[in-house]
Amino acid sequence: MIPTKGMFVTVDGPGGVGKSTVLAAVVNQLHADGLPVFATREPTDTPLGNLARHGTDTYRGLAMACLIAADRYQHLTTEIRPALEAGALVVCDRYIASSLVLQRMDGVTPHMIWELNHHADPPDLAVVLTADPGVIAARLASRGAHSRYERLPDSSRIEHELYTEAVTSLSNHGIRTLVLDATDARPEELARTIAAEVAALRSRDPDDS
């Protein structure tokens, strides 16, 4: 029997990788599996989160990194932790992995990023979507840039490389990661893979390492 306990799952990836579409499929799959899902995102849809989301042309470097971290701590306090305590499976669109990429593109060191996120709850599972940089760039060009990060020259290749480093960094900090290639895979296929990993984690003995 699957234990009724909260679980924290995050999904990150480069702009244009298809993250929003995959996330919607993940939430649908988890609902179909009968799990109590709480879907959320960062930056949040709050005054603080919107300041960060829509302020990428105004705030840079440490100022932006601090805005993102402040929004994250408020998010944890007001939404994520209460949902976990209620037994929900929290699925968050962007979390620490995105900070390890976007803030580095802004010139902030990995050490400082981890320092700013030192008190942030680690996810039970960090999913990182990746794809061929050329494919990502084409998708990004088709849908348009959402921020100055995506308008940077060669942003898709840079994000791809930094997410590879972010995965290593997350693993080194003891965070379980799942890397999925979204170059050709259908969103529903990726969602089933993520749901299967979630089910496997939820069914493990809490005393297992």
C-alpha positions, 0 to 999 in steps of 0.5 A: 500500500502506498503511504499517504505522505507528502512528496516534493517534485520539481521540474526544470529545464531550458527555455523551449524544452517543452517544460510547460507541456510536460508538466501539464501531462505529469499533473494529468498522469498523477491525477489519473493515478489517484494521487493528491496533486498540488501544482505550483510554480516559481516565480510565484503568482504573487507580488514578490514573484511577479516582481522577479518574473517581470523584472528580468530587464530591471534586476540582475546579478545578486539583486535578481538572485535575492529576489528569486530566493526571497520568493522561494522562501515565501513560497515554501512557507505559504504553499509548499510546506502546508501542502506537503503537511496535508499529504499532497504531492507537490509538483513545482515548475522551476526550483533550485536547478533553475537558479543554478542555471539562470543566476549563473547566466547572470554572473552569480557563482554556484557557491553564492546560489547555494548559500542563498538557498541554504535553508530551502527544502530539498525536493524528494525528486528533481526532474531536469528536462533536456534536449538537443540545443539546436532543437531547443533553439528552434522551439524557442524561436518559434514561441518567442523569448520570455525573458532576457535570459532567452534573448541572450546569444546562444542561450540554448547551448549555454542553458544546456551546458549549465543544466548538465552542471546543475544536475551534478551539483544537485546530486552532490548535495544529496538530491535525487535527480531524474534527467529526461531527454525531451528531444523526440519523446512525447510529453505523455511518455515523459509524464509516465516515466516521471509518474513511475519514478514518483510511485517507486519513491512513494512505495519505498520503506521510509528507512531505506537510504 
